[in-house]
Amino acid sequence: MSTFDLKDRTAISGVGDTEYGRPLNRSAIDLAAEAFGNACDDAGISTRDVDGLIMSVGSPLGVDCDSLAQMLGLDLRMYSQTWTHGRFTATCIQQAAMYVAAGFADTVACMAALGSSGVQAGLNPRPFNTDPFAAAAARDEAAREGGGGHGQDPVYGIDTTDVGAALVARVYFDRYGATSEQLAAVSIATRRHAAMNSGAMNREPLSLDDYMQSPLLATPLREPDYSLVAEGAACVIVTSTERARDMRKTPVLISGMQPLPVGREEFIWTYPGFGVAQQERRAYGEKLQPVYKMAGVDHSAIDALFTYDVYSIITWMALERWGFCKPGEAADFTQGGRIEIDGELPINSHGGLLSEAHMFGWNAQVEIIRQMRGECGERQLENTEMMQWANAYGDSLIYRR
Amino acid sequence: MSEPYTKMLPGISNLNRPYWEGLRRHVLTLPECDDCGLIWYAPSPWCPKCHSRNFKWIELTGKGHVNAWSELKGTHATLLGAPTDGLPDNAVEITLEEGPRLISNLVGVEPGEIRTGMPVTVVYDDVAEDLTLARFKPA
C-alpha cells in the first residue's frame, strides 16, 4: 500500500495554546480547555464541531479522555491517546490525518496539556507536595521495566533523560573534535528567537561567554543546553484540506509524514549506527528519508526546521539524521547564525524547548502554522512555503501552504 | 548496623533473575544465543538478533572499555530543585569485551580522569545484603 494518497489531503485548520510556565498552579483540564477553545476559535468553528480527539496525556498523571470529554461536554466519534513525549507529537497528528482521510472523524483536535494542580496524590507513595513534579515524572519513567528509553538506569543513580544525551554529546565531541563553544550556538540561537516571543519562558540574551560560564550539569552539557520544563497546553485542529479551505484561516497542508521508528538500532537521542546504547557503529547517511519522497521534495526545499531540542545536542543529531548535513558536520553547520531566523536554515523560531517551553514540541506545531500564515510579528520568517518537524529519533511531518 | 539501602532497586523478574543472582555471586552473566552467538543485554525472552529461543547464560570476563561518559555535577532533576545528594559522581556506558553495553558508574577515578576508550574491569559492589551492583574501575 502506498502512503502517497495522504499527501496534502489533510490540513491544520486551527491552533491554540496557553501561557507556559512552571508552576502555573492551574489544572491540566483548565489548560487543555483553554488551548482547545483557542484552537477552535482560530479555525472559526464551535467546540461542538470537534468529533475526534487525540491527547498526549501529561505525565506522570495526566488528563484522561473520559474526564476531559465529560467535563467539556464533548461528543466524540474518535479518541486516541499517547503519553506526553516528544516522540509522540507527530504520531498524534499523523493519526489524526489518517482518521480524517479515512472518514472516521471530520475535525480532530490533537493536544497536550500539563498542569501540576488537580492531580490527586492519595494513591501515590511519593510525596507530590514536596517532590519536584517533573523530577518525579522522570523517575517514574525510569522505573519502568527495561528503563525509560533514554539510557537511564536508576539502579546506578541515573534516573533522568539528560544523561543519555550527555553520553551522546561526549561521543560526538570525542569522535568529531566538536566543542562546547560550538554547541553553544544552538542555545544562543533559540534564546535570540525567544527574546522576540513574549510567551517564551527564558528571554534573557545568551552570549558565548554567558554560556561558557554557566554551570556544568551532566558534562559536557551546561545549563543552557537543557530545555525548560513547563506546564501549559497546545492544540492543533486537523481536518480535510477541502474543509480547511472553507474555514477562517489559510490552511497549512500536511504534505509529508514519517512515523516513529523503533528497534535495537534506535536510541532516542541519536540516529542508527552512532554506536551508543546497543547500536552498532557504522556509516549513516546519503539515503533520502521517505518523508521527502512523500512530499515530493528534498531537504533543500525546507524553509525552516523545527525539532525537539530538549537538549541542544539533539538539534545536531536531527540535522545529521535528516541530511541537512553529513555526520560530524552539524557542529560547523550551526555556526555563524545559519540556524537563526535570518539564517539559511532557521531552526525553532519560537525559541524551542530550550528557550520557549518544553511543551513536547506541540508548541513547535503551533509556531509552524503561525509562521506559515505570517502571524509571528518580530520573529516572522521571510520564506514560509514549506516547513518540517523532524527529530533526532526519526519521525517527521512536512507542512506546506 | 549499616544504614538501610534506600536507592532504587532493580526490578527483578523471571527474565533477569540469573543476571542479578550472578552479580550476588560476583559473576557477570548474560545470555548467549546458541544459534547466532550473540551475547546480549538486557536479558530478554529470545535473541534480539536472530529471534532464536535457544540460549544459555554464560560468564563474562567483566572487562571492557568506556564507550561514553558524563560527570554528573547535576541533572535535569536537580535543575528543577531535586536534591543532589545521592547523585553518583559519573555515568558511564561500558562496552563489554563480549559486545553488549551497560550503563554504570566508574569508581576509583578522580574528577577529570575519565577518558573515552579507557579499559575497565568490573567491581562487584555489595550495596545491600541482597543486592550487588556491577560498577567498573580502570583496568
Chai-1 contact restraints between the chains, C-beta under 6 A:
chainA,res_idxA,chainB,res_idxB,connection_type,confidence,min_distance_angstrom,max_distance_angstrom,comment,restraint_id
A,P132,B,L80,contact,1.0,0.0,6.0,A-B,restraint_1
A,P132,B,G81,contact,1.0,0.0,6.0,A-B,restraint_2
A,P132,B,A82,contact,1.0,0.0,6.0,A-B,restraint_3
A,A134,B,L80,contact,1.0,0.0,6.0,A-B,restraint_4
A,A135,B,A77,contact,1.0,0.0,6.0,A-B,restraint_5
A,A135,B,L80,contact,1.0,0.0,6.0,A-B,restraint_6
A,A135,B,A82,contact,1.0,0.0,6.0,A-B,restraint_7
A,A138,B,A77,contact,1.0,0.0,6.0,A-B,restraint_8
A,E145,B,G11,contact,1.0,0.0,6.0,A-B,restraint_9
A,D153,B,I103,contact,1.0,0.0,6.0,A-B,restraint_10
A,P154,B,M8,contact,1.0,0.0,6.0,A-B,restraint_11
A,V155,B,M8,contact,1.0,0.0,6.0,A-B,restraint_12
A,V155,B,P10,contact,1.0,0.0,6.0,A-B,restraint_13
A,Y156,B,I103,contact,1.0,0.0,6.0,A-B,restraint_14
A,Y156,B,S104,contact,1.0,0.0,6.0,A-B,restraint_15
A,Y156,B,N105,contact,1.0,0.0,6.0,A-B,restraint_16
A,G157,B,P88,contact,1.0,0.0,6.0,A-B,restraint_17
A,I158,B,A91,contact,1.0,0.0,6.0,A-B,restraint_18
A,T160,B,T75,contact,1.0,0.0,6.0,A-B,restraint_19
A,T160,B,H76,contact,1.0,0.0,6.0,A-B,restraint_20
A,T160,B,A77,contact,1.0,0.0,6.0,A-B,restraint_21
A,D162,B,T75,contact,1.0,0.0,6.0,A-B,restraint_22
A,D162,B,H76,contact,1.0,0.0,6.0,A-B,restraint_23
A,V163,B,S70,contact,1.0,0.0,6.0,A-B,restraint_24
A,V163,B,A91,contact,1.0,0.0,6.0,A-B,restraint_25
A,A166,B,S70,contact,1.0,0.0,6.0,A-B,restraint_26
A,L167,B,A68,contact,1.0,0.0,6.0,A-B,restraint_27
A,L167,B,S70,contact,1.0,0.0,6.0,A-B,restraint_28
A,L167,B,E93,contact,1.0,0.0,6.0,A-B,restraint_29
A,R170,B,A68,contact,1.0,0.0,6.0,A-B,restraint_30
A,R170,B,W69,contact,1.0,0.0,6.0,A-B,restraint_31
A,V171,B,A68,contact,1.0,0.0,6.0,A-B,restraint_32
A,D174,B,T116,contact,1.0,0.0,6.0,A-B,restraint_33
A,L216,B,K73,contact,1.0,0.0,6.0,A-B,restraint_34
A,L217,B,K73,contact,1.0,0.0,6.0,A-B,restraint_35
A,L217,B,G74,contact,1.0,0.0,6.0,A-B,restraint_36
A,A218,B,S70,contact,1.0,0.0,6.0,A-B,restraint_37
A,A218,B,L72,contact,1.0,0.0,6.0,A-B,restraint_38
A,A218,B,T75,contact,1.0,0.0,6.0,A-B,restraint_39
A,T219,B,S70,contact,1.0,0.0,6.0,A-B,restraint_40
A,T219,B,E71,contact,1.0,0.0,6.0,A-B,restraint_41
A,Y226,B,H76,contact,1.0,0.0,6.0,A-B,restraint_42
A,Y226,B,L79,contact,1.0,0.0,6.0,A-B,restraint_43
A,V229,B,L80,contact,1.0,0.0,6.0,A-B,restraint_44
A,R264,B,P48,contact,1.0,0.0,6.0,A-B,restraint_45
A,V276,B,A68,contact,1.0,0.0,6.0,A-B,restraint_46
